């Protein structure tokens, strides 16, 4: 769906405080997430003030004066607001548009994706953010990029892709990027806990049909060449193998298809 024109979206202004805004500045591949921006009460056309903590959260989102951001009130209504001024002690903004639909996902999705080569994790971080994931967990698998090669994949730029994608698609929250880990470590961690754990695979699989609508979903995507037989054995009984059509997809395409299918079946894209 084409994005409606936003008069504040493309204006670029430098902010006086130019501190680091993402993992790119620190060289880290991981970044903490952040909940939606919220204030107790908002009214269209009425300027509001915010404190230093709120200003720091805007800085994380790379929002400059005269640009727009998404904020919600205590009742859960979302607004687009124009940033008027911001500094170390706080600032002011004014709501100018009420959002007809929530820009935040209705289900909590964890995307666990094998680290893909040729810098395709930049694409994954961007599109997963737009498609509403709560967190991204890069995985080392038998056929994935390995830890020694992360520098070649521009892993330090993954958090910046999340920030830019969240800004573009009007999300108020920032999804989390976890430090890359092995498949074994992931399966043994709380990150793998979910109401429904799906493994997108083209080797067999059934269409998942949980008895009740899941609120937390884990989607596992393998590397080029898929998971090894040993890895599939580890996944057996811990995930539901999910086959979507008879075509073999590129790994980055599988991310888009899998997340879209999840949103269509259980999330924001349902009729």
C-alpha positions, 0 to 999 in steps of 0.5 A: 500500500503506498504511503500517504504523503507526510509533509514532515517526513522528508525535511532534514535538519541537524540536531544540536546534540549529535550523539550516537543513534545506533549500533553503527557508532559503537561497532556493535551488531546488536541493539536494545529495543524500545517500547512505543513512545507514550505520553499521558494525554495528547490532543491534536494541535496542542503542543506538549513538552517532554523531558530529557528521557523522552528526548534521548529516545527521540535521538535513538530514532534519529528524529530531528527538529521539524521532522515527525514521529509517532507517539501514543496516549495512555488510552492507546491512541496513536498520533503523528507529531512534529518535533519543534525543538529538542535538547539535553533537558527536553523539548516540545512537539505538536500532534498534527494527525491521528493515526487511523490504525495502530502502527504497532504489531498485534502479535509479538514476533521473534524472527530467528534468521541464520546469518546470510551472506553478501550483506543480505542481513541489512535487507533482513533487518530493514524488512523485518522491522517494517513487517512488525517483528519485536526482535531479530535473532541472528543465528550461526548454523552449519551453512550460515555465515560464521562469527569470523566473517561478521565484519564482511557482512557489515554487522555493525550497520544492522541496528541503523537499518532498524532505526531507519526502517522504523522511522520510514514505516512510522513505528513508534517502537524499535525492535531489538537486535540480539547478539548473534548466537548458535542455533543450540544456544537459541533453542536453549534460551528464553528467546525461543519461548513462544505460543507457536514456534514455526520453522519455515522449511521446504522439506515436508511440513504441515500447515500450523493450526493452533487451537487458539490465536497465538500472541507470541510467535517465533519464526525460524528461517534457515540459511542458503541450503537450509538446515543440515540433517543434524539441525533438523533433528534438533528442531524436531519436536521443538518447532512446527515445520511450515511449508509455504508452496512448492517453490524453493525460495531464497533465504531473504525472500523466505523472511518476507514470505514467512513474516507476511504469512504470519501477519496474514494468518494471525496478525495485522494483515487479517481481514 
